[in-house]
């Protein structure tokens, strides 16, 4: 399991790559190569990219709570599609 220091380092990487304009899927793929099993999840990368791009963190928390009700077919989609699907589902709840 990753330590809190490891998580802080990974968030720093996400912040840097998001500022360069990399997609969440690309960031996660690159981080998975470096951190392997200790890499944070694809959904966590999506969440941090949204936060670093200036979205309201409270909305992110609401989206995370909604995660358990996600449709099972989403697992077949790519990382970016799953994150977008979650976002579209959650926006309707937040609105």
C-alpha positions in Angstrom: 0.0 0.0 0.0 1.2 3.5 -0.9 2.2 5.8 2.0 0.7 9.3 2.3 4.1 10.7 1.1 3.8 8.5 -2.1 0.2 9.8 -2.7 1.4 13.4 -2.4 4.2 12.7 -4.9 1.7 11.1 -7.3 -0.7 14.1 -7.0 2.2 16.4 -7.8 2.9 14.4 -11.0 -0.8 14.6 -11.9 -0.8 18.4 -11.3 2.3 18.8 -13.5 1.0 16.6 -16.4 -2.5 18.1 -16.2 -0.9 21.6 -16.5 0.9 20.4 -19.6 -2.5 19.4 -21.1 -2.2 15.6 -20.8 -5.4 13.6 -20.5 -6.3 11.7 -17.4 -6.0 8.4 -19.3 -2.5 9.3 -20.5 -1.4 10.5 -17.1 -2.6 7.2 -15.5 -0.9 5.1 -18.2 2.4 6.9 -17.6 2.1 6.7 -13.9 1.3 3.0 -14.0 4.6 2.4 -15.9 6.5 4.2 -13.1 4.6 3.3 -9.9 3.3 -0.1 -10.9 1.1 -1.7 -8.2 1.6 1.4 -6.0 -0.1 3.7 -8.6 -3.4 5.3 -7.6 -6.5 4.3 -9.5 -7.6 5.6 -12.9 -10.6 7.2 -11.2 -8.5 8.9 -8.6 -6.3 10.4 -11.4 -9.5 11.7 -13.1 -10.6 13.2 -9.8 -7.3 15.0 -9.3 -7.2 16.2 -12.9 -10.7 17.8 -12.5 -9.6 19.4 -9.2 -6.4 20.8 -10.7 -8.3 22.2 -13.7 -10.4 24.2 -11.3 -13.6 22.2 -10.7 -15.3 22.5 -7.4 -13.9 19.8 -5.1 -17.3 19.5 -3.3 -18.8 18.3 -6.6 -16.0 15.8 -6.9 -16.9 14.4 -3.4 -20.6 14.1 -4.5 -19.5 12.2 -7.7 -17.3 9.8 -5.6 -20.3 9.0 -3.4 -22.3 8.2 -6.5 -19.7 5.7 -7.7 -21.2 2.7 -6.1 -24.4 3.1 -8.2 -22.5 3.1 -11.5 -23.8 0.9 -14.3 -21.7 -2.4 -14.6 -21.2 -2.0 -18.4 -18.9 0.9 -17.7 -16.1 -1.5 -16.8 -15.9 -2.5 -20.5 -15.1 1.1 -21.5 -11.7 2.9 -21.6 -10.5 4.9 -18.6 -11.5 8.2 -20.2 -14.9 6.9 -21.2 -15.6 5.6 -17.6 -14.5 8.9 -16.1 -16.7 10.8 -18.5 -19.6 8.5 -17.9 -19.2 9.0 -14.1 -19.1 12.7 -14.6 -22.2 12.8 -16.8 -24.1 10.7 -14.3 -23.0 12.8 -11.4 -23.7 16.1 -13.0 -27.3 15.2 -13.2 -27.3 14.5 -9.4 -25.4 17.6 -8.5 -27.6 19.9 -10.6 
